[in-house]
Amino acid sequence: MNPIDFLRQYRIFGYAIFDFTVAFLGIYLLSPLLSKIFRKIRISIPKINWLFLTLPIGIATHLLVGRMTPLTKNFLDLHDHYFLKVVVIGLFACGMKGIRILPKKKK
């Protein structure tokens, strides 16, 4: 068993704790850079909003690349996992709440 499989065996509600930890830690470390990049295109995204957007961005990314993880499958399941849908949509709403478009700089 390789180390990643060993770390991914610990789960809560069927989801690997390791995957969530890596995703949130990665966004936490990248959020200052991501906020700076978006500020250059006149979009202000507070660093905390990146943490709220971690799961919605992860689901969207997995859909775009065609990788169906258990979280993505459960989110797309029309007949079950309503609590997951509410949580992800709530995180998306909280993440979008503080985003604003910056005015153009006066010359």
Buried (B, 14 or more C-beta within 10 A) or exposed (E): EEEEEEBBEEEEEEBBEBBBEBBBEEBBEEBEEBBEEBEEEEEEBBBEBBBBBBBBBBBEEBBEEEEEBEBBEBBEEEEEBEEBBEEBEEBBEBBEEEEEEEEEEEE
